[in-house]
Amino acid sequence: MVSSQFPEENDHAQSGSITLTDEQGRSLECYIEHSLAVDGQEYVLLLPIDSPIEIFAWQDEGEEEEAVLVEDDAIIDKIFATAQAVLSEQNLVVKNTAYALTVAGELPPVEESELFTLEIEDEEANLEPEQLQLLTTFYYEDQEYAVYTPLDPLLFFARINKTGEPELLSPEEFRQVQPLLEEHLFNEVE
């Protein structure tokens, strides 16, 4: 995983943007953070223009509550209008974009009391816990939901195909080119 700091707004004006499209035809506008050519193939590191969000359903597990990520499009479709309404109170606009839900608008400042650490259980990958900032909670049909935004940037790696369109790298392709990408990106930083 390549880590990146959010550049200043002015940096984005020079870097350009590109649109990712998923199988459902939804799009996601991204800034081009880095572009590099490896063996004649152009690769890009992309950062969504709008802030990504994740919606969790809180479920009682005996003595404890557990946050379960809502990934089912049918559930997202049902709760979308309610999420939109409660986030609009913070001047945020929810978008059902490709690969991730996003919000347009200025996020509130980070408050320690509003942070949630998500422990990702995956035996194969040794993943770091993800820090999320609570934006709002709401109820839909007696189910409590919470909307969070990750503190770390959501980055996408893509290759530019022959027609000039970006194609996300599959996990296998990413693992193959990851050492080359990291070497190039870390050389740029030094």
Residue pairs with C-beta under 8 A, 6 or more apart in sequence:
2 45
2 155
2 181
2 182
2 185
3 152
4 33
4 45
4 47
4 153
4 155
6 47
6 153
7 15
7 33
12 31
12 49
15 31
15 32
15 33
16 31
16 32
17 29
17 30
17 31
17 32
17 49
18 29
18 30
18 32
18 44
18 46
18 158
18 166
19 27
19 28
19 29
19 30
19 166
20 27
20 28
20 30
20 46
20 98
20 99
20 156
20 158
20 166
20 168
21 27
21 28
21 98
22 28
22 98
22 99
24 98
26 96
26 97
26 98
27 97
27 98
28 48
28 97
28 98
28 99
28 100
28 102
29 48
29 49
29 50
29 97
30 46
30 47
30 48
30 49
30 156
31 46
31 47
31 48
31 49
32 44
32 45
32 46
33 44
33 45
33 46
33 47
33 155
34 44
34 45
34 185
34 188
35 42
35 43
35 44
35 45
36 42
36 43
36 181
36 184
36 185
37 43
38 177
38 180
38 181
38 184
41 159
41 160
42 159
42 160
43 157
43 158
43 159
43 160
43 169
43 177
43 181
44 157
44 158
44 159
44 160
44 166
45 155
45 156
45 157
45 181
45 185
46 155
46 156
46 157
46 158
46 166
47 153
47 154
47 155
47 156
48 97
48 100
48 102
48 154
48 156
50 95
50 97
50 102
50 103
50 104
51 102
51 103
51 104
51 107
51 149
52 100
52 101
52 102
52 149
52 150
52 154
53 94
53 100
53 101
53 102
53 103
53 135
53 147
53 148
53 149
54 69
54 100
54 101
54 132
54 147
54 148
54 149
54 150
55 69
55 70
55 76
55 79
55 83
55 101
55 145
55 146
55 147
55 148
56 67
56 68
56 69
56 70
56 145
56 146
56 148
57 67
57 68
57 70
57 75
57 143
57 144
57 145
58 65
58 66
58 67
58 68
58 143
58 144
58 145
58 146
59 65
59 66
59 67
59 68
60 66
67 116
67 118
67 146
70 76
70 79
70 145
76 96
76 101
78 140
79 138
79 140
79 145
80 94
80 96
82 138
82 140
82 145
83 94
83 138
83 145
83 147
84 93
84 94
86 136
86 138
86 147
87 93
87 94
87 103
87 135
87 136
87 147
89 136
90 105
90 108
90 135
90 136
91 105
91 106
92 103
92 104
92 105
92 107
92 135
93 103
93 104
93 105
94 101
94 102
94 103
95 101
95 102
95 103
95 104
99 156
99 168
100 154
103 135
103 149
107 133
107 135
107 149
108 133
108 135
110 133
110 151
111 133
114 133
114 134
115 131
115 132
115 133
115 134
115 151
116 131
116 132
116 133
116 134
116 146
116 148
117 129
117 130
117 131
117 132
118 129
118 130
118 131
118 132
119 129
120 127
120 129
120 130
130 150
130 152
131 150
131 151
131 152
132 148
132 149
132 150
132 151
133 148
133 149
133 150
133 151
134 146
134 147
134 148
135 147
135 148
135 149
136 146
136 147
137 144
137 145
137 146
137 147
138 144
138 145
138 147
139 145
156 168
157 168
157 169
157 174
157 177
157 181
158 166
158 167
158 168
158 169
159 166
159 167
159 169
159 173
160 166
160 167
161 167
169 177
